Amino acid sequence: MPGTRWSRLLPTALLVTLALTAITVWSASDDIEAELTARAKDALADVGVSGGQVSFSGRDANLAGFPPDKAAQAMDAIQRIDGVRTVEISGDTAPPAGPVTTSGEPSSQPPPSPSPSPTPTSAKPTDKAGFQAELDRLLTATPITFEPDTTELTADGERGAMEIAKLLTDAPADLRFRITGQVATGSDRRLALNRALTVERLLERNGVKRDQAYSTQRRNSDGASGEGRRVDITAEQR
């Protein structure tokens, strides 16, 4: 009878529909992971972080293999990507306080176990050569940069300046630090000095002694690459 035939066909049709739905969801998940992986690679390149891998399970990111001094910066870059839900670090470098969520809601995943053998922190510099080496490292990792033709720090530039402030707060009294502003060729030389003054004031507001950091200016000859929108810092003996 026709009614009997239809009743036999209904379970088959339902199974086919469920199978097609599962394939569609699986394919969409693969597309999201591939897109987020590509965007993560670009985000890490933008902040100059390398030496690790980023993988995705849906919108959840897992970071592995990053050096201890780059782990926090890598986490910050990935969690800023639109569409990423959580960020975790696995391996020797554990995240500072459990999984990071970009939605502001607490993560349902348990925090990772503490590392059995934490990497010891490096000793702080004590002399001119040591401070200069650490300054060069920090400025290479996160240059203090400005918006074009202004004294306004970029977000990365402000982050870099804050790292410098933490370092110079503990500097010995016999050291001074020259802040050199730079501008692109043809730009107003006063802009270079004002950029240096911006950084000098930020350092003072964050604990660096007033007489320990001072500003100067310099014209840069390579503005096309963006190198003309930054400051350099040089350690000097009193």
C-alpha positions in Angstrom: 0.0 0.0 0.0 1.2 3.6 -0.7 1.1 4.6 3.0 3.2 1.6 4.0 5.9 2.5 1.4 6.1 6.1 2.6 6.5 5.0 6.2 9.4 2.7 5.2 11.1 5.6 3.3 10.9 8.1 6.1 13.7 6.6 8.3 16.0 6.4 5.3 15.3 10.1 4.4 16.0 11.2 8.0 19.3 9.4 8.1 20.4 11.0 4.8 19.4 14.5 6.2 21.4 13.9 9.4 24.4 12.7 7.4 24.4 15.8 5.1 24.0 18.1 8.1 27.0 16.4 9.8 29.1 16.8 6.7 28.2 20.5 6.4 29.1 21.2 10.0 32.4 19.3 9.7 33.3 21.2 6.6 32.5 24.6 8.1 34.6 23.7 11.2 37.5 22.9 8.9 37.1 26.3 7.1 37.0 28.2 10.4 40.2 26.5 11.7 42.1 27.1 8.5 41.1 30.8 8.4 42.0 31.3 12.1 45.3 29.5 11.7 46.2 31.8 8.8 45.2 34.9 10.7 47.2 33.7 13.7 50.3 33.3 11.6 49.9 36.9 10.4 49.2 38.3 13.9 52.4 36.7 15.3 54.4 38.0 12.3 53.1 41.5 13.0 54.4 41.5 16.5 57.7 39.7 15.7 57.0 36.5 17.6 58.3 33.2 16.3 59.5 29.8 17.5 56.2 28.2 18.3 53.1 26.7 16.7 49.4 27.6 16.9 46.6 25.0 16.3 42.9 25.4 16.5 40.0 23.1 17.6 37.1 25.1 16.3 37.6 28.6 17.7 39.8 27.5 20.6 43.6 28.2 20.1 46.4 26.1 21.5 50.0 27.5 21.6 53.0 25.3 21.9 56.8 25.7 21.8 57.0 29.4 22.4 60.0 30.7 24.4 59.1 31.9 27.9 59.9 35.5 27.1 57.6 35.4 24.1 54.7 33.4 25.5 52.7 36.3 26.9 53.1 38.3 23.8 52.0 35.4 21.6 48.9 34.9 23.8 48.1 38.6 23.6 48.4 38.6 19.8 46.2 35.5 19.3 43.4 36.6 21.7 43.1 39.9 19.8 42.0 38.0 16.6 38.3 38.4 16.0 36.6 35.0 16.2 39.1 33.4 18.7 37.3 32.1 21.8 40.0 30.8 24.1 43.8 30.7 24.1 45.9 28.1 26.0 49.6 27.4 26.1 50.8 23.8 26.4 54.2 22.4 27.0 57.0 23.9 29.2 55.4 27.4 29.2 52.1 27.5 31.1 49.7 30.4 30.8 49.7 32.9 33.7 46.1 32.3 34.9 44.3 29.6 33.0 42.7 29.8 29.6 42.0 33.3 28.2 38.6 34.0 26.8 37.9 36.8 24.4 34.2 36.9 25.3 34.7 38.0 28.9 33.0 34.8 30.2 34.8 32.3 32.4 36.1 29.3 30.5 34.6 25.9 31.3 37.9 24.2 30.7 40.0 23.4 33.8 43.3 25.4 34.1 46.4 23.5 33.0 48.6 21.8 35.6 51.7 23.8 36.7 54.9 23.0 34.9 57.0 20.6 36.9 60.2 22.4 35.9 59.6 26.2 35.4 62.2 28.0 33.4 64.3 30.3 35.7 64.0 34.0 35.0 67.1 35.8 33.8 69.0 38.1 36.2 68.4 41.8 35.8 71.3 43.8 34.3 73.5 45.8 36.6 75.8 47.7 34.4 75.8 49.9 31.2 76.5 47.0 28.8 73.8 44.8 30.4 71.2 47.5 30.3 72.0 48.3 26.7 71.7 44.7 25.7 68.3 44.4 27.4 67.1 47.7 25.9 68.1 46.5 22.4 66.3 43.2 23.0 63.1 44.9 24.1 63.1 47.5 21.4 63.6 44.8 18.8 60.8 42.7 20.1 58.3 45.6 20.5 59.6 48.9 19.0 58.3 52.1 20.4 56.4 53.4 17.4 54.0 56.3 16.7 51.1 57.0 14.4 52.2 58.7 11.2 53.1 62.5 11.6 52.0 62.6 15.3 53.4 62.1 18.8 50.7 59.5 19.5 52.0 56.1 20.4 50.6 53.1 18.6 49.2 50.4 20.8 52.3 48.3 20.4 54.5 51.4 20.9 52.9 52.1 24.3 53.3 48.4 25.3 56.9 48.6 24.4 57.4 51.8 26.3 55.9 50.2 29.4 58.3 47.3 29.2 61.2 49.8 29.1 59.8 51.6 32.1 59.8 48.4 34.1 63.5 47.8 33.2 64.7 51.4 33.9 63.0 51.7 37.3 65.7 49.5 38.8 68.6 51.2 36.9 71.6 52.2 39.1 72.0 55.9 39.8 75.2 56.2 37.7 73.4 55.5 34.5 71.4 57.8 32.3 69.3 56.9 29.2 69.2 59.1 26.1 65.8 58.9 24.2 66.3 59.6 20.6 63.3 60.6 18.5 63.2 59.8 14.8 61.2 61.1 11.9 61.1 60.3 8.2 63.3 62.3 5.8 61.6 65.6 5.1 59.5 65.6 8.2 59.6 68.3 10.9 62.7 67.8 13.1 60.7 69.1 16.1 58.4 66.1 15.7 61.4 63.9 16.5 62.1 65.8 19.8 58.4 65.8 20.7 58.2 62.0 20.2 61.2 61.6 22.5 59.5 63.8 25.1 56.4 61.7 24.9 58.3 58.6 25.9 60.3 60.5 28.5 57.1 61.6 30.2 55.6 58.1 30.0 58.7 56.7 31.7 58.6 59.3 34.5 54.9 58.6 35.1 55.8 54.9 35.5 58.6 55.2 38.1 61.7 56.2 36.2 63.6 59.0 38.0 63.2 62.4 36.3 67.0 63.0 35.9 67.7 59.5 34.6 66.0 59.7 31.1 66.4 62.7 28.8 65.2 63.5 25.2 67.1 64.4 22.0 66.3 64.3 18.3 67.6 62.8 15.1 66.5 62.8 11.5 66.1 59.3 10.0 66.9 58.7 6.3 64.6 55.7 5.8 61.0 56.7 6.5 59.5 54.6 3.8 59.7 51.4 5.8 58.2 52.9 8.9 61.6 53.1 10.6 61.2 56.9 10.9 58.3 56.6 13.3 60.1 55.4 16.5 62.5 56.2 19.3 65.8 54.6 20.3 67.2 54.5 23.8 70.9 54.5 24.7 72.5 53.8 28.0 75.2 56.2 29.1 77.6 56.4 32.1 77.3 59.6 34.2 
